[in-house]
Amino acid sequence: MKKMVKKASLSILLLGACKVSAEYTQSDWVKKFDLISAQYQAQYPDSFSRSSNLAWAEAYYLDALIEMYLGTHNQKYLDLFISRVNKTLALAKDNTGMGEDGYAGWGEWVYSIDAIQNFGAEFADMQDNTLPANWRRWQSTADTAYRNTVDKVDDGKSIAAFTVKTAPETNRWHVLQSPLINPYKPNSNYDPNSKYQINFHAKIENCEEGVRGLVQIYDFTDRKVLLNKYIDSQSYQYHIADFITPSKATNDVQVRLYASDYRKNCTVYFDNIRVKSWREYLVHDGMITAPIAKFIKLARTGRLDSRFSHISDSYYDFLANHIFPKWEKDLYSTLDNHLVYLFPDDSSSWKPGQSLPHNQYLALQRTYAELAQIEGSDPHHKYMAQALIDAFKSSLTLGRFQTKSGVQANKYEWSYWSILTDKDTISDGFNWTGTEDTSHGNLDVAAAVSSYKAGVGFNTVEMSYFANTADFMISHCDNFSMHVNKCYASESLTSLRWWMQLAEFKPSIYHDSEAKLTQMYDAIQGVGQRYYMGAIAQLIKGYNVYEQPFDVALTNALPEGWRHWQSTPDTVFLSPNSAFSGSQGLTVKNKPTYGWQVAQKVFDYEPGATYRLESMARVFSGDANGRVMIYDATSKKSIAQVITTSRDWSPLTLEFTVPNTAGHVVQIYLYSSKWQVDSEIHFDDLEVYRIN
């Protein structure tokens, strides 16, 4: 896979100021990752059915597994990734509570708006302080249905609770009730024909035999009971139940609290009554599918064995047939003629019909951007990646800060949410235009990096502005700042995860992050520290210091910095026939009477550093194998080498540690394993990563 935007080699001068003496080796960090990974699997063996858990736990784990594979090429991470994804996809279903629409997905209720007001009885009615605000009595009195501030859930947060008593002598029901309502959609009380969840705490006291507490959902318009949930416990217990709303969104549907038999004595207490709609969320789908798209990219660009092709095809079909088309209804043009997704026009948010916060629409943009990196992929993927990242780019501003060296530098600044469309407003009381926080900014920069690698949105200089933002937060502030635009408090180091990818544009980010994580090494243990796996995976993967796609346009020319050694343009040259991707690759042809035929490059290094070289290679013809060697010309010895025997294109990986002192001439050799025989070797897409 070729990056559409190419960058030059990072020089020794750039790297020189970044050296950190690491206390722990790559092997130590791999063991740390594997330990937490095993604990995570033991704690959560079957994935999750709710989309929030998939997005904010499983998706991070899946992404870390892919990054660990890229950093180690250990098959076990791929196998585990596939196992977890298969479980996740098996839990996807068409009707997650919104009715059948033909698109499978995962549902969640916790983020939708509260369908009843004053769910914890915190506020008293302004005319009657015994009555909870927004609640009404039905055949009851201040003595039988009231707000109490004494007998409530002991959770440290509850201020008051609801109490309903029977009064057998009155020979009638005594009820406290509140309507389902959506204050952000005046013509709709609730999402019609949708699954809602009600959860609450409740208990009974002094109840005669056979009498229980009762929470009822009742449709007064159609005179129909939608749910009865009974309470038998004499201490506060948590209850949960689902119900389906009527098909008309304007029906009078009430949550009713009372006892099951008005003819007998009973007192019932209720607290924290939450009623929320089951919805699907674009940001969750994006978080879940972005690492899946990474896997598809690896398979479809030949980075994985062909046996993974059918798996990646099935994953792609799920994205193309379910995820992408599901959200087309919420696409909208921005004021600058880009594209952004809107909040659905339902109860899923406080801003129905307005644009999503940056991190939310960029979650799905990143899925598009990963697929757009596949040569020959559906051009619509690149179109969507471009249109969405441009919406984000239009919201960025340039700030300035003084680096440790005293130089003024540009850094990107942005807000959590921006007014992007003619539907957006802050007059609704929700002004989210303050500075982006570091955790959500993680998602934003992940999308920016994926877009850069797809050749959309940002160039190398612009990516350096993101890198300066990361440097500012990580190293300029006293602590890892919780805010993108300014130094503020201290963010968890788990959020270093995707900020660390920007080390490709500013290496100090990697080394400063490594130093901070090293200080936390002993504390990173147990499944509760699972969010560190992403940052650890970035440590293992390292950062790119050199890449060569061998796509020079000039005939018979070698890329800048490369030269012939004992070879000629007839034996070592660029050719479309040796292209794994892009327009050309490198061909090395043996000529037995001429000795070794080599493509050689001097590699700028930092003393004592360890690197990982990756390349695609194949033996096109002949009896010799392909070889990559790292050679110390000063000491006249090989540092490391690797041989490929594959007749098909396959990944080739080589780790090497350079001399501890500067001044050595370290060279990369691409050639064959045997000069005495006719043979033709092909190389393409060479990259070098710094990994310590």
C-alpha positions, 0 to 999 in steps of 0.5 A: 500500500502506497501513501498518497502523500510522501515524506522525506527521511527524518535526519539524525539532527531531528532525532538527536534531541529525543533520546531517552534511556528506557528502563523497560525493553520491548519484551517487557512491554509485550509481556505487560500487554499480554498480561492485561490482554489475558485479564481482559479476555477472562473478564469479558470472554464473550464481547458485548451486546451494548454498543457503548461497551463495544465502542468504549472498551472492545473497539480500543482492544481491537485496535490495540490488537491490530497495532500489536500485530503490526509491531510484532507480526505475531499471528496470535494477535490476529487470531485473537482479533478475528475471534473477538470481531466474530463474536461482536458481529454475531451480536449485531441484529436488525431490530435493536429497539428502533424497529427493523430497517434492514441494517444490523447493528448494536443498541444503547439506551444510556445516552438518550434523553430522559423521557421523564423529568425529575427522575430522582425527585430532586426537585419539589413542585413550586406550589406543593413542596410535598409533590415532586416537580413534573409529577402528578397525583392520580386519586391520591393525596399528599398523605399517600403520594409524596416526595420524601427526603429521608428513605432514599437510595443510599448511594451518596447522590440521591437527594429524595425519593418517591413514596406511595401508600395505599389507603384501603378505607378510601376504596380507590387506587393511589397513584403518582405519575409522570408523562413521557416527554421529549422537551427537545421535540415539541411535536413528539412525546417519545420515539414511536414504535420503539423499545424503551428501557426503564430502570429504577430502585424500589422497595416495599414496607409494611405490606400485607400478604400478596401486595407488591409495589408496581411500576406501570407504563400506561397509554391513556390514549389507547387505554393500554398497559405497556408494562407492569413491573412488580417489586417484592423486596423490603430493601432497595433493589435495582430493577430493569425492564423494556417496553415498546411505545405506541406507533403514534408519538403524541399519545399520552403515555404515563409512568405510574407508581403505586401498589398492586392492591388498593384494598390492603395496606402497603407502602412503596418507595421508588428512586432514580427512575430512568426511562430512555429510548434504545437507539443506535449511535453513529459514533459507536458504529465508527469506533467498532468498525475502524479497527475492522477496516484496518484489518480489511486494509491489511488483507486487501493490500497483501499484508496478510496471508491469502487465507484471511481474504474470505474473512476480510471480505465478510467483514467488508460486506457487513460494513458496506451493506449495514453500517455505511448505508444506515447513516446516509439519512443523517448526512448533511452539507456544511456551510462550507459545502463539505459533509457532516453527519447530524444527530438523528431526529429522535430521542438519542440526543439533546440536539436532534437534527444538528451536527455531531461533535467532531469526535463522533462523525470522525469515528466513522470517517476513520473507517472510510479513511482506512478503506480509502488506503486500499488501492482500487477500492470503492472511490466512494470511500475516499470521497466520504473520507475527504468530505468529512475530514474537510468539515473538521479541517474547516473548524481548525484554527492555528495557535502558537506556543513556545517550544522547549528550545524557545522557538515559536511553533504553530499548533492546531486548536479546535473545539469539541463541537462547532457550528458547521451547518445552518441547523446548528445553534447554541440558543438551545442552551447547549453551547459545546464550542469550548476547547476539545478535551484530550480524550475526545481529541484522541479520536480526532487525531486518529482520523487525521492520521488515517486521512493523511495516509489515505492522501486526503485532508492534510499534508505533512506540514499540516500534520506537524501542526497536530504534532505540535498540539500533542507536544504542547499537551504532553511536554509543554504543560506541567502534566499531560493536559486534559485540554487540547488548546490550553494547559489544564489539569492532568489527563490519564496517560491512557489517552496517549494512545493515538496522540503517539501516532504523531511521533512520525511528524515529531519524534519527541512525542514518542520518547516523552510518552515512553518516559511517562509510561515508564514511570507508570509501568508497575501501576499498569496491572489488572483489567482496570488498566485495560485502556493502557493497551493502546498506548503500549501497542504504540510503544511496540509499533514505534514510529515511522522514520523512513519510507520508500515507495519506489515510485520515482517517475524518471526512467532507470532512476533510483530514489533519492539517497539510493545508489548502485553498488557493483550494479548498473541501471541494467541490473538494479532498476525501477519497473512496473513489473516489480510493483507490489503497489503504486506504479513501480517497484525495485528490481534486482537482477543477478549477473553472475559474472559481475558479482553482487548486484546491490541497491544501497542506501546510507541510513541516518541513525541515532546511536544505540537505537533499535529499528524495524525495517519492513518491506514487501518482497518476492523471488520473481525468478531464479535459484537465489533468494531475496535478502535485506542486510543492514551493514556497518561500513565503518566496522565492516560487518553485518548488523542484521539480515533477513532472507525471503524465499517466497515466490509470492509477494510477502511481508519481510521484517527485520529488527536491528540495533545500530552502533552506540556511537555516532559517525558509523556509515550504516547502510541498507542493502537490497540484493540476492542471497547468491550472486553466482546464479541468474535470479530476479528479486523484487522489493517494494514499499520499504519502511523503517520504524524506530522502536525504542 
